[in-house]
């Protein structure tokens, strides 16, 4: 058998610990979000660089092909 005063105390203790947990998880959240956003930025940056490199290599090979073609046409004239 529990008395109303004891029930109130228990309820307050529960709410207090729940609030403490909530504030701790809130304190942790921004850091983890910050880490994931940093990782995302790094991934995007790497992907961007790879695409730039691929575009450059494609452009270079196209340019080389055009130069070879131009040299062939001038050599036949």
mmCIF file of the N, C-alpha and C atoms, coordinates in Angstrom:
data_MODEL
# 
_entry.id   MODEL 
# 
loop_
_atom_site.group_PDB 
_atom_site.id 
_atom_site.type_symbol 
_atom_site.label_atom_id 
_atom_site.label_alt_id 
_atom_site.label_comp_id 
_atom_site.label_asym_id 
_atom_site.label_entity_id 
_atom_site.label_seq_id 
_atom_site.pdbx_PDB_ins_code 
_atom_site.Cartn_x 
_atom_site.Cartn_y 
_atom_site.Cartn_z 
_atom_site.occupancy 
_atom_site.B_iso_or_equiv 
_atom_site.pdbx_formal_charge 
_atom_site.auth_seq_id 
_atom_site.auth_comp_id 
_atom_site.auth_asym_id 
_atom_site.auth_atom_id 
_atom_site.pdbx_PDB_model_num 
ATOM 1   N N  . UNK A 1 1  ? 0.846  -1.193 0.000   1.00 0.00 ? 1  UNK A N  1 
ATOM 2   C CA . UNK A 1 1  ? 0.000  0.000  0.000   1.00 0.00 ? 1  UNK A CA 1 
ATOM 3   C C  . UNK A 1 1  ? 0.887  1.251  0.000   1.00 0.00 ? 1  UNK A C  1 
ATOM 4   N N  . UNK A 1 2  ? 0.648  2.133  -0.965  1.00 0.00 ? 2  UNK A N  1 
ATOM 5   C CA . UNK A 1 2  ? 1.442  3.373  -1.006  1.00 0.00 ? 2  UNK A CA 1 
ATOM 6   C C  . UNK A 1 2  ? 0.571  4.557  -0.657  1.00 0.00 ? 2  UNK A C  1 
ATOM 7   N N  . UNK A 1 3  ? 1.166  5.500  0.009   1.00 0.00 ? 3  UNK A N  1 
ATOM 8   C CA . UNK A 1 3  ? 0.453  6.719  0.388   1.00 0.00 ? 3  UNK A CA 1 
ATOM 9   C C  . UNK A 1 3  ? 0.559  7.743  -0.739  1.00 0.00 ? 3  UNK A C  1 
ATOM 10  N N  . UNK A 1 4  ? -0.450 8.628  -0.861  1.00 0.00 ? 4  UNK A N  1 
ATOM 11  C CA . UNK A 1 4  ? -0.430 9.633  -1.933  1.00 0.00 ? 4  UNK A CA 1 
ATOM 12  C C  . UNK A 1 4  ? 0.847  10.475 -1.952  1.00 0.00 ? 4  UNK A C  1 
ATOM 13  N N  . UNK A 1 5  ? 1.386  10.795 -0.792  1.00 0.00 ? 5  UNK A N  1 
ATOM 14  C CA . UNK A 1 5  ? 2.604  11.611 -0.730  1.00 0.00 ? 5  UNK A CA 1 
ATOM 15  C C  . UNK A 1 5  ? 3.778  10.872 -1.372  1.00 0.00 ? 5  UNK A C  1 
ATOM 16  N N  . UNK A 1 6  ? 3.864  9.574  -1.116  1.00 0.00 ? 6  UNK A N  1 
ATOM 17  C CA . UNK A 1 6  ? 4.943  8.775  -1.703  1.00 0.00 ? 6  UNK A CA 1 
ATOM 18  C C  . UNK A 1 6  ? 4.794  8.683  -3.219  1.00 0.00 ? 6  UNK A C  1 
ATOM 19  N N  . UNK A 1 7  ? 3.551  8.531  -3.683  1.00 0.00 ? 7  UNK A N  1 
ATOM 20  C CA . UNK A 1 7  ? 3.298  8.467  -5.126  1.00 0.00 ? 7  UNK A CA 1 
ATOM 21  C C  . UNK A 1 7  ? 3.735  9.755  -5.804  1.00 0.00 ? 7  UNK A C  1 
ATOM 22  N N  . UNK A 1 8  ? 3.405  10.880 -5.174  1.00 0.00 ? 8  UNK A N  1 
ATOM 23  C CA . UNK A 1 8  ? 3.801  12.179 -5.728  1.00 0.00 ? 8  UNK A CA 1 
ATOM 24  C C  . UNK A 1 8  ? 5.322  12.283 -5.833  1.00 0.00 ? 8  UNK A C  1 
ATOM 25  N N  . UNK A 1 9  ? 6.004  11.863 -4.760  1.00 0.00 ? 9  UNK A N  1 
ATOM 26  C CA . UNK A 1 9  ? 7.469  11.904 -4.760  1.00 0.00 ? 9  UNK A CA 1 
ATOM 27  C C  . UNK A 1 9  ? 8.035  11.066 -5.898  1.00 0.00 ? 9  UNK A C  1 
ATOM 28  N N  . UNK A 1 10 ? 7.483  9.881  -6.058  1.00 0.00 ? 10 UNK A N  1 
ATOM 29  C CA . UNK A 1 10 ? 7.951  8.957  -7.100  1.00 0.00 ? 10 UNK A CA 1 
ATOM 30  C C  . UNK A 1 10 ? 7.742  9.571  -8.484  1.00 0.00 ? 10 UNK A C  1 
ATOM 31  N N  . UNK A 1 11 ? 6.574  10.183 -8.668  1.00 0.00 ? 11 UNK A N  1 
ATOM 32  C CA . UNK A 1 11 ? 6.242  10.803 -9.944  1.00 0.00 ? 11 UNK A CA 1 
ATOM 33  C C  . UNK A 1 11 ? 7.226  11.936 -10.253 1.00 0.00 ? 11 UNK A C  1 
ATOM 34  N N  . UNK A 1 12 ? 7.500  12.762 -9.227  1.00 0.00 ? 12 UNK A N  1 
ATOM 35  C CA . UNK A 1 12 ? 8.438  13.870 -9.409  1.00 0.00 ? 12 UNK A CA 1 
ATOM 36  C C  . UNK A 1 12 ? 9.829  13.354 -9.761  1.00 0.00 ? 12 UNK A C  1 
ATOM 37  N N  . UNK A 1 13 ? 10.236 12.290 -9.081  1.00 0.00 ? 13 UNK A N  1 
ATOM 38  C CA . UNK A 1 13 ? 11.553 11.710 -9.348  1.00 0.00 ? 13 UNK A CA 1 
ATOM 39  C C  . UNK A 1 13 ? 11.636 11.220 -10.798 1.00 0.00 ? 13 UNK A C  1 
ATOM 40  N N  . UNK A 1 14 ? 10.563 10.573 -11.246 1.00 0.00 ? 14 UNK A N  1 
ATOM 41  C CA . UNK A 1 14 ? 10.513 10.079 -12.621 1.00 0.00 ? 14 UNK A CA 1 
ATOM 42  C C  . UNK A 1 14 ? 10.624 11.220 -13.616 1.00 0.00 ? 14 UNK A C  1 
ATOM 43  N N  . UNK A 1 15 ? 9.811  12.259 -13.394 1.00 0.00 ? 15 UNK A N  1 
ATOM 44  C CA . UNK A 1 15 ? 9.815  13.399 -14.308 1.00 0.00 ? 15 UNK A CA 1 
ATOM 45  C C  . UNK A 1 15 ? 11.174 14.083 -14.329 1.00 0.00 ? 15 UNK A C  1 
ATOM 46  N N  . UNK A 1 16 ? 11.788 14.176 -13.133 1.00 0.00 ? 16 UNK A N  1 
ATOM 47  C CA . UNK A 1 16 ? 13.094 14.812 -13.032 1.00 0.00 ? 16 UNK A CA 1 
ATOM 48  C C  . UNK A 1 16 ? 14.129 14.041 -13.849 1.00 0.00 ? 16 UNK A C  1 
ATOM 49  N N  . UNK A 1 17 ? 14.148 12.726 -13.688 1.00 0.00 ? 17 UNK A N  1 
ATOM 50  C CA . UNK A 1 17 ? 15.132 11.924 -14.424 1.00 0.00 ? 17 UNK A CA 1 
ATOM 51  C C  . UNK A 1 17 ? 14.829 11.936 -15.921 1.00 0.00 ? 17 UNK A C  1 
ATOM 52  N N  . UNK A 1 18 ? 13.540 11.989 -16.280 1.00 0.00 ? 18 UNK A N  1 
ATOM 53  C CA . UNK A 1 18 ? 13.164 12.048 -17.688 1.00 0.00 ? 18 UNK A CA 1 
ATOM 54  C C  . UNK A 1 18 ? 13.666 13.353 -18.308 1.00 0.00 ? 18 UNK A C  1 
ATOM 55  N N  . UNK A 1 19 ? 13.474 14.468 -17.566 1.00 0.00 ? 19 UNK A N  1 
ATOM 56  C CA . UNK A 1 19 ? 13.959 15.761 -18.051 1.00 0.00 ? 19 UNK A CA 1 
ATOM 57  C C  . UNK A 1 19 ? 15.472 15.755 -18.204 1.00 0.00 ? 19 UNK A C  1 
ATOM 58  N N  . UNK A 1 20 ? 16.142 15.127 -17.235 1.00 0.00 ? 20 UNK A N  1 
ATOM 59  C CA . UNK A 1 20 ? 17.607 15.074 -17.293 1.00 0.00 ? 20 UNK A CA 1 
ATOM 60  C C  . UNK A 1 20 ? 18.056 14.297 -18.534 1.00 0.00 ? 20 UNK A C  1 
ATOM 61  N N  . UNK A 1 21 ? 17.383 13.175 -18.796 1.00 0.00 ? 21 UNK A N  1 
ATOM 62  C CA . UNK A 1 21 ? 17.713 12.373 -19.974 1.00 0.00 ? 21 UNK A CA 1 
ATOM 63  C C  . UNK A 1 21 ? 17.474 13.161 -21.256 1.00 0.00 ? 21 UNK A C  1 
ATOM 64  N N  . UNK A 1 22 ? 16.352 13.870 -21.266 1.00 0.00 ? 22 UNK A N  1 
ATOM 65  C CA . UNK A 1 22 ? 16.000 14.658 -22.439 1.00 0.00 ? 22 UNK A CA 1 
ATOM 66  C C  . UNK A 1 22 ? 17.068 15.716 -22.718 1.00 0.00 ? 22 UNK A C  1 
ATOM 67  N N  . UNK A 1 23 ? 17.497 16.413 -21.648 1.00 0.00 ? 23 UNK A N  1 
ATOM 68  C CA . UNK A 1 23 ? 18.496 17.468 -21.827 1.00 0.00 ? 23 UNK A CA 1 
ATOM 69  C C  . UNK A 1 23 ? 19.840 16.885 -22.255 1.00 0.00 ? 23 UNK A C  1 
ATOM 70  N N  . UNK A 1 24 ? 20.162 15.689 -21.756 1.00 0.00 ? 24 UNK A N  1 
ATOM 71  C CA . UNK A 1 24 ? 21.415 15.050 -22.172 1.00 0.00 ? 24 UNK A CA 1 
ATOM 72  C C  . UNK A 1 24 ? 21.364 14.671 -23.646 1.00 0.00 ? 24 UNK A C  1 
ATOM 73  N N  . UNK A 1 25 ? 20.245 14.114 -24.080 1.00 0.00 ? 25 UNK A N  1 
ATOM 74  C CA . UNK A 1 25 ? 20.139 13.719 -25.484 1.00 0.00 ? 25 UNK A CA 1 
ATOM 75  C C  . UNK A 1 25 ? 20.142 14.950 -26.388 1.00 0.00 ? 25 UNK A C  1 
ATOM 76  N N  . UNK A 1 26 ? 19.541 16.041 -25.922 1.00 0.00 ? 26 UNK A N  1 
ATOM 77  C CA . UNK A 1 26 ? 19.573 17.278 -26.694 1.00 0.00 ? 26 UNK A CA 1 
ATOM 78  C C  . UNK A 1 26 ? 20.987 17.824 -26.799 1.00 0.00 ? 26 UNK A C  1 
ATOM 79  N N  . UNK A 1 27 ? 21.760 17.656 -25.735 1.00 0.00 ? 27 UNK A N  1 
ATOM 80  C CA . UNK A 1 27 ? 23.140 18.133 -25.746 1.00 0.00 ? 27 UNK A CA 1 
ATOM 81  C C  . UNK A 1 27 ? 23.986 17.306 -26.712 1.00 0.00 ? 27 UNK A C  1 
ATOM 82  N N  . UNK A 1 28 ? 23.652 16.026 -26.833 1.00 0.00 ? 28 UNK A N  1 
ATOM 83  C CA . UNK A 1 28 ? 24.418 15.154 -27.724 1.00 0.00 ? 28 UNK A CA 1 
ATOM 84  C C  . UNK A 1 28 ? 24.036 15.339 -29.185 1.00 0.00 ? 28 UNK A C  1 
ATOM 85  N N  . UNK A 1 29 ? 22.781 15.674 -29.434 1.00 0.00 ? 29 UNK A N  1 
ATOM 86  C CA . UNK A 1 29 ? 22.281 15.738 -30.799 1.00 0.00 ? 29 UNK A CA 1 
ATOM 87  C C  . UNK A 1 29 ? 23.063 16.656 -31.737 1.00 0.00 ? 29 UNK A C  1 
ATOM 88  N N  . UNK A 1 30 ? 23.274 17.931 -31.374 1.00 0.00 ? 30 UNK A N  1 
ATOM 89  C CA . UNK A 1 30 ? 23.954 18.819 -32.318 1.00 0.00 ? 30 UNK A CA 1 
ATOM 90  C C  . UNK A 1 30 ? 25.346 18.325 -32.718 1.00 0.00 ? 30 UNK A C  1 
ATOM 91  N N  . UNK A 1 31 ? 26.066 17.709 -31.781 1.00 0.00 ? 31 UNK A N  1 
ATOM 92  C CA . UNK A 1 31 ? 27.398 17.209 -32.095 1.00 0.00 ? 31 UNK A CA 1 
ATOM 93  C C  . UNK A 1 31 ? 27.332 16.102 -33.139 1.00 0.00 ? 31 UNK A C  1 
ATOM 94  N N  . UNK A 1 32 ? 26.426 15.154 -32.942 1.00 0.00 ? 32 UNK A N  1 
ATOM 95  C CA . UNK A 1 32 ? 26.315 14.052 -33.895 1.00 0.00 ? 32 UNK A CA 1 
ATOM 96  C C  . UNK A 1 32 ? 25.849 14.584 -35.246 1.00 0.00 ? 32 UNK A C  1 
ATOM 97  N N  . UNK A 1 33 ? 24.950 15.549 -35.231 1.00 0.00 ? 33 UNK A N  1 
ATOM 98  C CA . UNK A 1 33 ? 24.480 16.155 -36.480 1.00 0.00 ? 33 UNK A CA 1 
ATOM 99  C C  . UNK A 1 33 ? 25.638 16.855 -37.173 1.00 0.00 ? 33 UNK A C  1 
ATOM 100 N N  . UNK A 1 34 ? 26.458 17.539 -36.383 1.00 0.00 ? 34 UNK A N  1 
ATOM 101 C CA . UNK A 1 34 ? 27.612 18.243 -36.918 1.00 0.00 ? 34 UNK A CA 1 
ATOM 102 C C  . UNK A 1 34 ? 28.574 17.267 -37.579 1.00 0.00 ? 34 UNK A C  1 
ATOM 103 N N  . UNK A 1 35 ? 28.805 16.126 -36.933 1.00 0.00 ? 35 UNK A N  1 
ATOM 104 C CA . UNK A 1 35 ? 29.705 15.118 -37.485 1.00 0.00 ? 35 UNK A CA 1 
ATOM 105 C C  . UNK A 1 35 ? 29.176 14.573 -38.800 1.00 0.00 ? 35 UNK A C  1 
ATOM 106 N N  . UNK A 1 36 ? 27.876 14.268 -38.850 1.00 0.00 ? 36 UNK A N  1 
ATOM 107 C CA . UNK A 1 36 ? 27.313 13.711 -40.080 1.00 0.00 ? 36 UNK A CA 1 
ATOM 108 C C  . UNK A 1 36 ? 27.359 14.736 -41.196 1.00 0.00 ? 36 UNK A C  1 
ATOM 109 N N  . UNK A 1 37 ? 27.117 16.005 -40.875 1.00 0.00 ? 37 UNK A N  1 
ATOM 110 C CA . UNK A 1 37 ? 27.153 17.016 -41.923 1.00 0.00 ? 37 UNK A CA 1 
ATOM 111 C C  . UNK A 1 37 ? 28.579 17.205 -42.431 1.00 0.00 ? 37 UNK A C  1 
ATOM 112 N N  . UNK A 1 38 ? 29.571 17.107 -41.519 1.00 0.00 ? 38 UNK A N  1 
ATOM 113 C CA . UNK A 1 38 ? 30.973 17.197 -41.952 1.00 0.00 ? 38 UNK A CA 1 
ATOM 114 C C  . UNK A 1 38 ? 31.309 16.048 -42.881 1.00 0.00 ? 38 UNK A C  1 
ATOM 115 N N  . UNK A 1 39 ? 30.877 14.843 -42.516 1.00 0.00 ? 39 UNK A N  1 
ATOM 116 C CA . UNK A 1 39 ? 31.139 13.664 -43.351 1.00 0.00 ? 39 UNK A CA 1 
ATOM 117 C C  . UNK A 1 39 ? 30.478 13.823 -44.709 1.00 0.00 ? 39 UNK A C  1 
ATOM 118 N N  . UNK A 1 40 ? 29.262 14.350 -44.717 1.00 0.00 ? 40 UNK A N  1 
ATOM 119 C CA . UNK A 1 40 ? 28.539 14.566 -45.971 1.00 0.00 ? 40 UNK A CA 1 
ATOM 120 C C  . UNK A 1 40 ? 29.271 15.571 -46.838 1.00 0.00 ? 40 UNK A C  1 
ATOM 121 N N  . UNK A 1 41 ? 29.744 16.652 -46.226 1.00 0.00 ? 41 UNK A N  1 
ATOM 122 C CA . UNK A 1 41 ? 30.478 17.677 -46.976 1.00 0.00 ? 41 UNK A CA 1 
ATOM 123 C C  . UNK A 1 41 ? 31.730 17.075 -47.598 1.00 0.00 ? 41 UNK A C  1 
ATOM 124 N N  . UNK A 1 42 ? 32.440 16.258 -46.824 1.00 0.00 ? 42 UNK A N  1 
ATOM 125 C CA . UNK A 1 42 ? 33.665 15.628 -47.330 1.00 0.00 ? 42 UNK A CA 1 
ATOM 126 C C  . UNK A 1 42 ? 33.345 14.689 -48.494 1.00 0.00 ? 42 UNK A C  1 
ATOM 127 N N  . UNK A 1 43 ? 32.264 13.893 -48.341 1.00 0.00 ? 43 UNK A N  1 
ATOM 128 C CA . UNK A 1 43 ? 31.864 12.973 -49.412 1.00 0.00 ? 43 UNK A CA 1 
ATOM 129 C C  . UNK A 1 43 ? 31.516 13.747 -50.680 1.00 0.00 ? 43 UNK A C  1 
ATOM 130 N N  . UNK A 1 44 ? 30.725 14.806 -50.518 1.00 0.00 ? 44 UNK A N  1 
ATOM 131 C CA . UNK A 1 44 ? 30.302 15.609 -51.674 1.00 0.00 ? 44 UNK A CA 1 
ATOM 132 C C  . UNK A 1 44 ? 31.518 16.244 -52.333 1.00 0.00 ? 44 UNK A C  1 
ATOM 133 N N  . UNK A 1 45 ? 32.435 16.747 -51.521 1.00 0.00 ? 45 UNK A N  1 
ATOM 134 C CA . UNK A 1 45 ? 33.655 17.380 -52.037 1.00 0.00 ? 45 UNK A CA 1 
ATOM 135 C C  . UNK A 1 45 ? 34.478 16.377 -52.845 1.00 0.00 ? 45 UNK A C  1 
ATOM 136 N N  . UNK A 1 46 ? 34.645 15.161 -52.309 1.00 0.00 ? 46 UNK A N  1 
ATOM 137 C CA . UNK A 1 46 ? 35.408 14.124 -53.016 1.00 0.00 ? 46 UNK A CA 1 
ATOM 138 C C  . UNK A 1 46 ? 34.722 13.752 -54.327 1.00 0.00 ? 46 UNK A C  1 
ATOM 139 N N  . UNK A 1 47 ? 33.416 13.571 -54.269 1.00 0.00 ? 47 UNK A N  1 
ATOM 140 C CA . UNK A 1 47 ? 32.651 13.226 -55.466 1.00 0.00 ? 47 UNK A CA 1 
ATOM 141 C C  . UNK A 1 47 ? 32.774 14.327 -56.509 1.00 0.00 ? 47 UNK A C  1 
ATOM 142 N N  . UNK A 1 48 ? 32.695 15.565 -56.053 1.00 0.00 ? 48 UNK A N  1 
ATOM 143 C CA . UNK A 1 48 ? 32.825 16.728 -56.932 1.00 0.00 ? 48 UNK A CA 1 
ATOM 144 C C  . UNK A 1 48 ? 34.188 16.712 -57.623 1.00 0.00 ? 48 UNK A C  1 
ATOM 145 N N  . UNK A 1 49 ? 35.245 16.451 -56.846 1.00 0.00 ? 49 UNK A N  1 
ATOM 146 C CA . UNK A 1 49 ? 36.596 16.409 -57.415 1.00 0.00 ? 49 UNK A CA 1 
ATOM 147 C C  . UNK A 1 49 ? 36.753 15.279 -58.421 1.00 0.00 ? 49 UNK A C  1 
ATOM 148 N N  . UNK A 1 50 ? 36.166 14.123 -58.115 1.00 0.00 ? 50 UNK A N  1 
ATOM 149 C CA . UNK A 1 50 ? 36.237 12.982 -59.038 1.00 0.00 ? 50 UNK A CA 1 
ATOM 150 C C  . UNK A 1 50 ? 35.535 13.326 -60.348 1.00 0.00 ? 50 UNK A C  1 
ATOM 151 N N  . UNK A 1 51 ? 34.369 13.959 -60.246 1.00 0.00 ? 51 UNK A N  1 
ATOM 152 C CA . UNK A 1 51 ? 33.633 14.344 -61.455 1.00 0.00 ? 51 UNK A CA 1 
ATOM 153 C C  . UNK A 1 51 ? 34.406 15.377 -62.261 1.00 0.00 ? 51 UNK A C  1 
ATOM 154 N N  . UNK A 1 52 ? 35.025 16.340 -61.560 1.00 0.00 ? 52 UNK A N  1 
ATOM 155 C CA . UNK A 1 52 ? 35.837 17.338 -62.255 1.00 0.00 ? 52 UNK A CA 1 
ATOM 156 C C  . UNK A 1 52 ? 36.997 16.672 -62.987 1.00 0.00 ? 52 UNK A C  1 
ATOM 157 N N  . UNK A 1 53 ? 37.647 15.730 -62.317 1.00 0.00 ? 53 UNK A N  1 
ATOM 158 C CA . UNK A 1 53 ? 38.768 15.009 -62.919 1.00 0.00 ? 53 UNK A CA 1 
ATOM 159 C C  . UNK A 1 53 ? 38.302 14.230 -64.143 1.00 0.00 ? 53 UNK A C  1 
ATOM 160 N N  . UNK A 1 54 ? 37.151 13.564 -64.018 1.00 0.00 ? 54 UNK A N  1 
ATOM 161 C CA . UNK A 1 54 ? 36.604 12.792 -65.137 1.00 0.00 ? 54 UNK A CA 1 
ATOM 162 C C  . UNK A 1 54 ? 36.291 13.713 -66.314 1.00 0.00 ? 54 UNK A C  1 
ATOM 163 N N  . UNK A 1 55 ? 35.688 14.864 -66.024 1.00 0.00 ? 55 UNK A N  1 
ATOM 164 C CA . UNK A 1 55 ? 35.381 15.829 -67.084 1.00 0.00 ? 55 UNK A CA 1 
ATOM 165 C C  . UNK A 1 55 ? 36.654 16.326 -67.750 1.00 0.00 ? 55 UNK A C  1 
ATOM 166 N N  . UNK A 1 56 ? 37.668 16.609 -66.941 1.00 0.00 ? 56 UNK A N  1 
ATOM 167 C CA . UNK A 1 56 ? 38.943 17.095 -67.468 1.00 0.00 ? 56 UNK A CA 1 
ATOM 168 C C  . UNK A 1 56 ? 39.589 16.053 -68.379 1.00 0.00 ? 56 UNK A C  1 
ATOM 169 N N  . UNK A 1 57 ? 39.598 14.793 -67.909 1.00 0.00 ? 57 UNK A N  1 
ATOM 170 C CA . UNK A 1 57 ? 40.211 13.727 -68.707 1.00 0.00 ? 57 UNK A CA 1 
ATOM 171 C C  . UNK A 1 57 ? 39.450 13.516 -70.013 1.00 0.00 ? 57 UNK A C  1 
ATOM 172 N N  . UNK A 1 58 ? 38.129 13.581 -69.928 1.00 0.00 ? 58 UNK A N  1 
ATOM 173 C CA . UNK A 1 58 ? 37.306 13.426 -71.133 1.00 0.00 ? 58 UNK A CA 1 
ATOM 174 C C  . UNK A 1 58 ? 37.580 14.568 -72.107 1.00 0.00 ? 58 UNK A C  1 
ATOM 175 N N  . UNK A 1 59 ? 37.653 15.783 -71.563 1.00 0.00 ? 59 UNK A N  1 
ATOM 176 C CA . UNK A 1 59 ? 37.936 16.960 -72.383 1.00 0.00 ? 59 UNK A CA 1 
ATOM 177 C C  . UNK A 1 59 ? 39.312 16.835 -73.028 1.00 0.00 ? 59 UNK A C  1 
ATOM 178 N N  . UNK A 1 60 ? 40.297 16.382 -72.233 1.00 0.00 ? 60 UNK A N  1 
ATOM 179 C CA . UNK A 1 60 ? 41.663 16.246 -72.729 1.00 0.00 ? 60 UNK A CA 1 
ATOM 180 C C  . UNK A 1 60 ? 41.726 15.221 -73.852 1.00 0.00 ? 60 UNK A C  1 
ATOM 181 N N  . UNK A 1 61 ? 41.038 14.082 -73.655 1.00 0.00 ? 61 UNK A N  1 
ATOM 182 C CA . UNK A 1 61 ? 41.063 13.043 -74.690 1.00 0.00 ? 61 UNK A CA 1 
ATOM 183 C C  . UNK A 1 61 ? 40.342 13.529 -75.944 1.00 0.00 ? 61 UNK A C  1 
ATOM 184 N N  . UNK A 1 62 ? 39.258 14.278 -75.762 1.00 0.00 ? 62 UNK A N  1 
ATOM 185 C CA . UNK A 1 62 ? 38.536 14.843 -76.906 1.00 0.00 ? 62 UNK A CA 1 
ATOM 186 C C  . UNK A 1 62 ? 39.427 15.834 -77.637 1.00 0.00 ? 62 UNK A C  1 
ATOM 187 N N  . UNK A 1 63 ? 40.118 16.659 -76.870 1.00 0.00 ? 63 UNK A N  1 
ATOM 188 C CA . UNK A 1 63 ? 41.024 17.652 -77.443 1.00 0.00 ? 63 UNK A CA 1 
ATOM 189 C C  . UNK A 1 63 ? 42.151 16.960 -78.200 1.00 0.00 ? 63 UNK A C  1 
ATOM 190 N N  . UNK A 1 64 ? 42.704 15.906 -77.607 1.00 0.00 ? 64 UNK A N  1 
ATOM 191 C CA . UNK A 1 64 ? 43.777 15.144 -78.258 1.00 0.00 ? 64 UNK A CA 1 
ATOM 192 C C  . UNK A 1 64 ? 43.260 14.532 -79.556 1.00 0.00 ? 64 UNK A C  1 
ATOM 193 N N  . UNK A 1 65 ? 42.033 13.993 -79.496 1.00 0.00 ? 65 UNK A N  1 
ATOM 194 C CA . UNK A 1 65 ? 41.425 13.411 -80.693 1.00 0.00 ? 65 UNK A CA 1 
ATOM 195 C C  . UNK A 1 65 ? 41.228 14.447 -81.778 1.00 0.00 ? 65 UNK A C  1 
ATOM 196 N N  . UNK A 1 66 ? 40.771 15.625 -81.407 1.00 0.00 ? 66 UNK A N  1 
ATOM 197 C CA . UNK A 1 66 ? 40.564 16.701 -82.379 1.00 0.00 ? 66 UNK A CA 1 
ATOM 198 C C  . UNK A 1 66 ? 41.888 17.164 -82.972 1.00 0.00 ? 66 UNK A C  1 
ATOM 199 N N  . UNK A 1 67 ? 42.914 17.267 -82.126 1.00 0.00 ? 67 UNK A N  1 
ATOM 200 C CA . UNK A 1 67 ? 44.231 17.693 -82.602 1.00 0.00 ? 67 UNK A CA 1 
ATOM 201 C C  . UNK A 1 67 ? 44.789 16.665 -83.590 1.00 0.00 ? 67 UNK A C  1 
ATOM 202 N N  . UNK A 1 68 ? 44.609 15.386 -83.261 1.00 0.00 ? 68 UNK A N  1 
ATOM 203 C CA . UNK A 1 68 ? 45.079 14.317 -84.148 1.00 0.00 ? 68 UNK A CA 1 
ATOM 204 C C  . UNK A 1 68 ? 44.340 14.390 -85.474 1.00 0.00 ? 68 UNK A C  1 
ATOM 205 N N  . UNK A 1 69 ? 43.034 14.611 -85.389 1.00 0.00 ? 69 UNK A N  1 
ATOM 206 C CA . UNK A 1 69 ? 42.209 14.727 -86.590 1.00 0.00 ? 69 UNK A CA 1 
ATOM 207 C C  . UNK A 1 69 ? 42.655 15.928 -87.419 1.00 0.00 ? 69 UNK A C  1 
ATOM 208 N N  . UNK A 1 70 ? 42.911 17.051 -86.742 1.00 0.00 ? 70 UNK A N  1 
ATOM 209 C CA . UNK A 1 70 ? 43.357 18.266 -87.429 1.00 0.00 ? 70 UNK A CA 1 
ATOM 210 C C  . UNK A 1 70 ? 44.717 18.035 -88.080 1.00 0.00 ? 70 UNK A C  1 
ATOM 211 N N  . UNK A 1 71 ? 45.604 17.349 -87.400 1.00 0.00 ? 71 UNK A N  1 
ATOM 212 C CA . UNK A 1 71 ? 46.928 17.065 -87.956 1.00 0.00 ? 71 UNK A CA 1 
ATOM 213 C C  . UNK A 1 71 ? 46.826 16.161 -89.178 1.00 0.00 ? 71 UNK A C  1 
ATOM 214 N N  . UNK A 1 72 ? 45.912 15.196 -89.136 1.00 0.00 ? 72 UNK A N  1 
ATOM 215 C CA . UNK A 1 72 ? 45.722 14.286 -90.262 1.00 0.00 ? 72 UNK A CA 1 
ATOM 216 C C  . UNK A 1 72 ? 45.207 15.044 -91.480 1.00 0.00 ? 72 UNK A C  1 
ATOM 217 N N  . UNK A 1 73 ? 44.230 15.925 -91.242 1.00 0.00 ? 73 UNK A N  1 
ATOM 218 C CA . UNK A 1 73 ? 43.641 16.651 -92.373 1.00 0.00 ? 73 UNK A CA 1 
ATOM 219 C C  . UNK A 1 73 ? 44.650 17.620 -92.972 1.00 0.00 ? 73 UNK A C  1 
ATOM 220 N N  . UNK A 1 74 ? 45.486 18.244 -92.136 1.00 0.00 ? 74 UNK A N  1 
ATOM 221 C CA . UNK A 1 74 ? 46.491 19.175 -92.673 1.00 0.00 ? 74 UNK A CA 1 
ATOM 222 C C  . UNK A 1 74 ? 47.612 18.399 -93.355 1.00 0.00 ? 74 UNK A C  1 
ATOM 223 N N  . UNK A 1 75 ? 47.890 17.188 -92.905 1.00 0.00 ? 75 UNK A N  1 
ATOM 224 C CA . UNK A 1 75 ? 48.951 16.378 -93.502 1.00 0.00 ? 75 UNK A CA 1 
ATOM 225 C C  . UNK A 1 75 ? 48.535 15.862 -94.872 1.00 0.00 ? 75 UNK A C  1 
ATOM 226 N N  . UNK A 1 76 ? 47.240 15.607 -95.070 1.00 0.00 ? 76 UNK A N  1 
ATOM 227 C CA . UNK A 1 76 ? 46.770 15.084 -96.359 1.00 0.00 ? 76 UNK A CA 1 
ATOM 228 C C  . UNK A 1 76 ? 46.680 16.181 -97.402 1.00 0.00 ? 76 UNK A C  1 
ATOM 229 N N  . UNK A 1 77 ? 46.566 17.437 -96.988 1.00 0.00 ? 77 UNK A N  1 
ATOM 230 C CA . UNK A 1 77 ? 46.447 18.536 -97.953 1.00 0.00 ? 77 UNK A CA 1 
ATOM 231 C C  . UNK A 1 77 ? 47.749 18.795 -98.663 1.00 0.00 ? 77 UNK A C  1 
# 
